[in-house]
Amino acid sequence: MVTDGDLAMREAIRVVFQNSLHCLCSWHFHQNARENVKHSKFLEDFNSLIYANYTADKFEIEWKRVVDDYDLSNHKWVKKAYEMKTMW
């Protein structure tokens, strides 16, 4: 299932479709990034990250680099996005 990540929708999918894989719509995810992080260069790098085909280790290295480059390690939305990375 691909959705915009709405919390009520996530819970309903978890309850009703217990064996399904729930992913975030990349368009909505990018729009949320634009609304929450007002930094165009970060958004370019973020967009590259969500579409990249990295190994888990390489992703972690690149994520840390991007977050550090733009000093966003304490940014609320960036932290939440990282926590949801399995849904990308």
Buried (B, 14 or more C-beta within 10 A) or exposed (E): EEBEBEEEEBEBBEEEEEEEEBBBBEEBBBEBBBEEBEBEEBBEBBBEBBEEEEEEEEBEEBBEEBBEEBEBEEBEEBEEBBEEBEBE
